[in-house]
Amino acid sequence: MRRVVDAEWKPTVPALVNLVAASGAPHLRAAFAAAGLDGIRPAQAVALLPLAAGGLHASDLADRLKVSRQAVAQAIAELERHGYVTRVPDPVDARARIIELTPRGRQALRVMRSSALDLEKRWQEILGQDRLGELRKILLTLLSPESPESAG
């Protein structure tokens, strides 16, 4: 029999948000597999998002993802090994490298977007359009630079 330590325990809102976000991972993994995109995990794929607008230095990518440079270096090494990104010389500073998406990386982004839209459609079926719209507004407020929450 399992011992209940605290029957009043409830997960925090940030924990619930993380769980909701992670709930799409199995669908995304299946979508990657169906598209023939191997060697990429949902957690790594997040590193592709900031590259959609153009190449970035590893330090800038780490800043945008709010993770360590070491975490970015590990993810980029794997993504590069599987052909999702490439590192090219910086035209301004020959010592630096810029991380750019490859055509395979852009395909992964399209699969990610399609998977996210499918998940959002499911949420709309569950919540309804008005409640999903309100959820979107709340999340945008929490992510806003003016929000005390986003100040860290």
C-alpha atoms as an extended CHARMM CRD file, in Angstrom:
* protein
*
       152  EXT
         1         1  MET       CA              0.0000000000        0.0000000000        0.0000000000  PROA      1               0.0000000000
         2         2  ARG       CA              1.2670000000        3.4440000000       -0.9120000000  PROA      2               0.0000000000
         3         3  ARG       CA              1.7080000000        5.8960000000        1.9100000000  PROA      3               0.0000000000
         4         4  VAL       CA              0.0670000000        9.2780000000        1.3320000000  PROA      4               0.0000000000
         5         5  VAL       CA              2.4090000000       11.9810000000        2.5850000000  PROA      5               0.0000000000
         6         6  ASP       CA              0.1500000000       14.9690000000        2.0140000000  PROA      6               0.0000000000
         7         7  ALA       CA             -3.4020000000       14.3490000000        0.8600000000  PROA      7               0.0000000000
         8         8  GLU       CA             -3.8540000000       18.1300000000        0.3870000000  PROA      8               0.0000000000
         9         9  TRP       CA             -0.9710000000       18.3920000000       -2.0940000000  PROA      9               0.0000000000
        10        10  LYS       CA             -1.8700000000       19.9500000000       -5.4380000000  PROA      10              0.0000000000
        11        11  PRO       CA              0.4630000000       20.6280000000       -8.3580000000  PROA      11              0.0000000000
        12        12  THR       CA              1.4650000000       24.2460000000       -8.8800000000  PROA      12              0.0000000000
        13        13  VAL       CA              0.2530000000       26.1640000000      -11.9180000000  PROA      13              0.0000000000
        14        14  PRO       CA              3.7800000000       26.2050000000      -13.4530000000  PROA      14              0.0000000000
        15        15  ALA       CA              3.9550000000       22.4290000000      -13.0150000000  PROA      15              0.0000000000
        16        16  LEU       CA              0.5870000000       22.0440000000      -14.7290000000  PROA      16              0.0000000000
        17        17  VAL       CA              1.6850000000       24.3140000000      -17.6010000000  PROA      17              0.0000000000
        18        18  ASN       CA              4.8130000000       22.1840000000      -18.0470000000  PROA      18              0.0000000000
        19        19  LEU       CA              2.7410000000       18.9970000000      -18.0480000000  PROA      19              0.0000000000
        20        20  VAL       CA              0.2980000000       20.4240000000      -20.6030000000  PROA      20              0.0000000000
        21        21  ALA       CA              3.1910000000       21.5140000000      -22.8280000000  PROA      21              0.0000000000
        22        22  ALA       CA              4.8330000000       18.0940000000      -22.5350000000  PROA      22              0.0000000000
        23        23  SER       CA              1.5760000000       16.3190000000      -23.3820000000  PROA      23              0.0000000000
        24        24  GLY       CA              2.1380000000       17.1060000000      -27.0710000000  PROA      24              0.0000000000
        25        25  ALA       CA              5.5240000000       15.3370000000      -27.1900000000  PROA      25              0.0000000000
        26        26  PRO       CA              4.2240000000       11.8520000000      -28.1170000000  PROA      26              0.0000000000
        27        27  HSD       CA              2.1990000000       13.3020000000      -31.0030000000  PROA      27              0.0000000000
        28        28  LEU       CA              5.2220000000       15.3180000000      -32.1830000000  PROA      28              0.0000000000
        29        29  ARG       CA              7.5150000000       12.2730000000      -32.0020000000  PROA      29              0.0000000000
        30        30  ALA       CA              5.0200000000       10.3370000000      -34.1280000000  PROA      30              0.0000000000
        31        31  ALA       CA              4.7680000000       13.2340000000      -36.6010000000  PROA      31              0.0000000000
        32        32  PHE       CA              8.5650000000       13.3840000000      -36.9190000000  PROA      32              0.0000000000
        33        33  ALA       CA              8.6700000000        9.6260000000      -37.5480000000  PROA      33              0.0000000000
        34        34  ALA       CA              5.8760000000        9.8060000000      -40.1380000000  PROA      34              0.0000000000
        35        35  ALA       CA              7.8000000000       12.5570000000      -41.9580000000  PROA      35              0.0000000000
        36        36  GLY       CA             10.9840000000       10.4700000000      -41.9390000000  PROA      36              0.0000000000
        37        37  LEU       CA             12.7260000000       12.8460000000      -39.5440000000  PROA      37              0.0000000000
        38        38  ASP       CA             14.9230000000       10.7100000000      -37.3270000000  PROA      38              0.0000000000
        39        39  GLY       CA             17.4160000000       11.7360000000      -34.6660000000  PROA      39              0.0000000000
        40        40  ILE       CA             15.3550000000       14.6010000000      -33.2910000000  PROA      40              0.0000000000
        41        41  ARG       CA             13.4880000000       14.7430000000      -30.0020000000  PROA      41              0.0000000000
        42        42  PRO       CA             10.8300000000       17.3160000000      -29.0680000000  PROA      42              0.0000000000
        43        43  ALA       CA             13.1160000000       18.7970000000      -26.3930000000  PROA      43              0.0000000000
        44        44  GLN       CA             15.8720000000       19.3450000000      -28.9720000000  PROA      44              0.0000000000
        45        45  ALA       CA             13.4640000000       20.5930000000      -31.6110000000  PROA      45              0.0000000000
        46        46  VAL       CA             12.6930000000       23.6510000000      -29.4740000000  PROA      46              0.0000000000
        47        47  ALA       CA             16.1870000000       24.9070000000      -30.4030000000  PROA      47              0.0000000000
        48        48  LEU       CA             15.0670000000       25.1790000000      -34.0340000000  PROA      48              0.0000000000
        49        49  LEU       CA             12.3310000000       27.7330000000      -33.3440000000  PROA      49              0.0000000000
        50        50  PRO       CA             14.5100000000       30.8550000000      -32.8830000000  PROA      50              0.0000000000
        51        51  LEU       CA             16.4230000000       29.9340000000      -36.0500000000  PROA      51              0.0000000000
        52        52  ALA       CA             13.3010000000       30.2880000000      -38.2120000000  PROA      52              0.0000000000
        53        53  ALA       CA             14.0040000000       34.0210000000      -38.6130000000  PROA      53              0.0000000000
        54        54  GLY       CA             17.6680000000       33.4630000000      -39.5190000000  PROA      54              0.0000000000
        55        55  GLY       CA             20.9610000000       32.1900000000      -38.2190000000  PROA      55              0.0000000000
        56        56  LEU       CA             22.2290000000       32.9480000000      -34.7220000000  PROA      56              0.0000000000
        57        57  HSD       CA             25.3990000000       32.6140000000      -32.6970000000  PROA      57              0.0000000000
        58        58  ALA       CA             25.2040000000       29.8630000000      -30.0540000000  PROA      58              0.0000000000
        59        59  SER       CA             25.2710000000       32.4710000000      -27.2640000000  PROA      59              0.0000000000
        60        60  ASP       CA             22.3270000000       34.3550000000      -28.7990000000  PROA      60              0.0000000000
        61        61  LEU       CA             20.4160000000       31.0930000000      -29.2170000000  PROA      61              0.0000000000
        62        62  ALA       CA             21.0640000000       30.2320000000      -25.5580000000  PROA      62              0.0000000000
        63        63  ASP       CA             19.8120000000       33.6800000000      -24.5140000000  PROA      63              0.0000000000
        64        64  ARG       CA             16.6260000000       33.3380000000      -26.5710000000  PROA      64              0.0000000000
        65        65  LEU       CA             15.9360000000       29.8550000000      -25.2140000000  PROA      65              0.0000000000
        66        66  LYS       CA             16.8650000000       30.9260000000      -21.6710000000  PROA      66              0.0000000000
        67        67  VAL       CA             19.1940000000       27.9470000000      -21.2500000000  PROA      67              0.0000000000
        68        68  SER       CA             22.9150000000       27.5310000000      -20.7270000000  PROA      68              0.0000000000
        69        69  ARG       CA             25.3950000000       27.7000000000      -23.5800000000  PROA      69              0.0000000000
        70        70  GLN       CA             26.3830000000       24.1350000000      -22.7350000000  PROA      70              0.0000000000
        71        71  ALA       CA             22.7940000000       22.9590000000      -23.2270000000  PROA      71              0.0000000000
        72        72  VAL       CA             22.6600000000       24.7040000000      -26.5950000000  PROA      72              0.0000000000
        73        73  ALA       CA             26.0340000000       23.2510000000      -27.6150000000  PROA      73              0.0000000000
        74        74  GLN       CA             24.8290000000       19.7120000000      -26.8480000000  PROA      74              0.0000000000
        75        75  ALA       CA             21.5090000000       20.1430000000      -28.6540000000  PROA      75              0.0000000000
        76        76  ILE       CA             23.1200000000       21.7990000000      -31.6790000000  PROA      76              0.0000000000
        77        77  ALA       CA             25.7770000000       19.0910000000      -31.9450000000  PROA      77              0.0000000000
        78        78  GLU       CA             23.0340000000       16.4360000000      -32.1500000000  PROA      78              0.0000000000
        79        79  LEU       CA             20.8810000000       18.4740000000      -34.5300000000  PROA      79              0.0000000000
        80        80  GLU       CA             23.8860000000       19.1290000000      -36.7610000000  PROA      80              0.0000000000
        81        81  ARG       CA             24.8640000000       15.4460000000      -36.7220000000  PROA      81              0.0000000000
        82        82  HSD       CA             21.3800000000       14.5680000000      -38.0280000000  PROA      82              0.0000000000
        83        83  GLY       CA             21.3150000000       17.3380000000      -40.6270000000  PROA      83              0.0000000000
        84        84  TYR       CA             18.8530000000       19.7980000000      -39.0700000000  PROA      84              0.0000000000
        85        85  VAL       CA             21.2840000000       22.6870000000      -38.6410000000  PROA      85              0.0000000000
        86        86  THR       CA             24.6600000000       23.7090000000      -39.9650000000  PROA      86              0.0000000000
        87        87  ARG       CA             27.3260000000       26.0300000000      -38.6050000000  PROA      87              0.0000000000
        88        88  VAL       CA             28.7040000000       28.5620000000      -41.0590000000  PROA      88              0.0000000000
        89        89  PRO       CA             31.4170000000       31.2050000000      -40.6390000000  PROA      89              0.0000000000
        90        90  ASP       CA             30.1900000000       34.5940000000      -39.4420000000  PROA      90              0.0000000000
        91        91  PRO       CA             30.8140000000       37.0500000000      -42.3000000000  PROA      91              0.0000000000
        92        92  VAL       CA             31.6690000000       39.7700000000      -39.7630000000  PROA      92              0.0000000000
        93        93  ASP       CA             33.8780000000       37.7520000000      -37.3910000000  PROA      93              0.0000000000
        94        94  ALA       CA             35.7960000000       34.8560000000      -38.9550000000  PROA      94              0.0000000000
        95        95  ARG       CA             36.3840000000       33.3320000000      -35.5080000000  PROA      95              0.0000000000
        96        96  ALA       CA             32.6520000000       32.9760000000      -34.8410000000  PROA      96              0.0000000000
        97        97  ARG       CA             30.1390000000       30.5270000000      -36.2880000000  PROA      97              0.0000000000
        98        98  ILE       CA             26.4740000000       31.0800000000      -37.0410000000  PROA      98              0.0000000000
        99        99  ILE       CA             23.9450000000       28.2780000000      -36.6080000000  PROA      99              0.0000000000
       100       100  GLU       CA             21.4880000000       28.0470000000      -39.4970000000  PROA      100             0.0000000000
       101       101  LEU       CA             18.6280000000       25.7500000000      -40.4100000000  PROA      101             0.0000000000
       102       102  THR       CA             19.0930000000       23.2900000000      -43.2420000000  PROA      102             0.0000000000
       103       103  PRO       CA             16.2060000000       22.2890000000      -45.5350000000  PROA      103             0.0000000000
       104       104  ARG       CA             15.7130000000       19.2890000000      -43.2060000000  PROA      104             0.0000000000
       105       105  GLY       CA             15.5410000000       21.6900000000      -40.2490000000  PROA      105             0.0000000000
       106       106  ARG       CA             12.9080000000       23.7810000000      -42.0190000000  PROA      106             0.0000000000
       107       107  GLN       CA             10.9420000000       20.5880000000      -42.7070000000  PROA      107             0.0000000000
       108       108  ALA       CA             11.1140000000       19.7700000000      -38.9680000000  PROA      108             0.0000000000
       109       109  LEU       CA              9.7340000000       23.2390000000      -38.1930000000  PROA      109             0.0000000000
       110       110  ARG       CA              6.8040000000       22.6550000000      -40.5690000000  PROA      110             0.0000000000
       111       111  VAL       CA              6.0770000000       19.3190000000      -38.8690000000  PROA      111             0.0000000000
       112       112  MET       CA              6.2890000000       20.9930000000      -35.4430000000  PROA      112             0.0000000000
       113       113  ARG       CA              3.8580000000       23.7390000000      -36.4950000000  PROA      113             0.0000000000
       114       114  SER       CA              1.4080000000       21.2450000000      -37.9420000000  PROA      114             0.0000000000
       115       115  SER       CA              1.5790000000       19.1330000000      -34.7870000000  PROA      115             0.0000000000
       116       116  ALA       CA              1.0710000000       22.2240000000      -32.5990000000  PROA      116             0.0000000000
       117       117  LEU       CA             -1.9440000000       23.3060000000      -34.6590000000  PROA      117             0.0000000000
       118       118  ASP       CA             -3.4370000000       19.8180000000      -34.2920000000  PROA      118             0.0000000000
       119       119  LEU       CA             -2.9470000000       20.0180000000      -30.5220000000  PROA      119             0.0000000000
       120       120  GLU       CA             -4.4600000000       23.4930000000      -30.3920000000  PROA      120             0.0000000000
       121       121  LYS       CA             -7.4640000000       22.2220000000      -32.3600000000  PROA      121             0.0000000000
       122       122  ARG       CA             -7.9280000000       19.4380000000      -29.7860000000  PROA      122             0.0000000000
       123       123  TRP       CA             -7.7510000000       21.9950000000      -26.9770000000  PROA      123             0.0000000000
       124       124  GLN       CA            -10.3740000000       24.1130000000      -28.7450000000  PROA      124             0.0000000000
       125       125  GLU       CA            -12.6680000000       21.0840000000      -28.9400000000  PROA      125             0.0000000000
       126       126  ILE       CA            -12.2180000000       20.5600000000      -25.1940000000  PROA      126             0.0000000000
       127       127  LEU       CA            -12.2980000000       24.1850000000      -24.0250000000  PROA      127             0.0000000000
       128       128  GLY       CA            -14.3050000000       25.9120000000      -26.7230000000  PROA      128             0.0000000000
       129       129  GLN       CA            -13.1280000000       28.9070000000      -28.7290000000  PROA      129             0.0000000000
       130       130  ASP       CA            -13.7820000000       31.5270000000      -26.0140000000  PROA      130             0.0000000000
       131       131  ARG       CA            -11.9420000000       29.6850000000      -23.2330000000  PROA      131             0.0000000000
       132       132  LEU       CA             -9.0210000000       28.8530000000      -25.5350000000  PROA      132             0.0000000000
       133       133  GLY       CA             -8.8490000000       32.5310000000      -26.5050000000  PROA      133             0.0000000000
       134       134  GLU       CA             -8.7920000000       33.4840000000      -22.8360000000  PROA      134             0.0000000000
       135       135  LEU       CA             -6.0340000000       30.9300000000      -22.1670000000  PROA      135             0.0000000000
       136       136  ARG       CA             -4.0050000000       32.4420000000      -25.0100000000  PROA      136             0.0000000000
       137       137  LYS       CA             -4.4450000000       35.9530000000      -23.5300000000  PROA      137             0.0000000000
       138       138  ILE       CA             -3.4100000000       34.7620000000      -20.0750000000  PROA      138             0.0000000000
       139       139  LEU       CA             -0.2960000000       33.0240000000      -21.3910000000  PROA      139             0.0000000000
       140       140  LEU       CA              0.6760000000       36.0670000000      -23.4550000000  PROA      140             0.0000000000
       141       141  THR       CA              0.2280000000       38.2580000000      -20.3820000000  PROA      141             0.0000000000
       142       142  LEU       CA              2.5050000000       35.9860000000      -18.3540000000  PROA      142             0.0000000000
       143       143  LEU       CA              5.1130000000       36.0800000000      -21.1160000000  PROA      143             0.0000000000
       144       144  SER       CA              4.8860000000       39.8390000000      -21.5940000000  PROA      144             0.0000000000
       145       145  PRO       CA              7.9990000000       41.8430000000      -20.6970000000  PROA      145             0.0000000000
       146       146  GLU       CA              5.8060000000       44.0400000000      -18.5010000000  PROA      146             0.0000000000
       147       147  SER       CA              4.6090000000       41.0430000000      -16.4780000000  PROA      147             0.0000000000
       148       148  PRO       CA              6.1990000000       40.7170000000      -13.0210000000  PROA      148             0.0000000000
       149       149  GLU       CA              6.2960000000       36.9450000000      -13.6950000000  PROA      149             0.0000000000
       150       150  SER       CA              8.5380000000       37.2960000000      -16.7440000000  PROA      150             0.0000000000
       151       151  ALA       CA             11.0350000000       39.4040000000      -14.7810000000  PROA      151             0.0000000000
       152       152  GLY       CA             12.1410000000       36.1640000000      -13.1720000000  PROA      152             0.0000000000
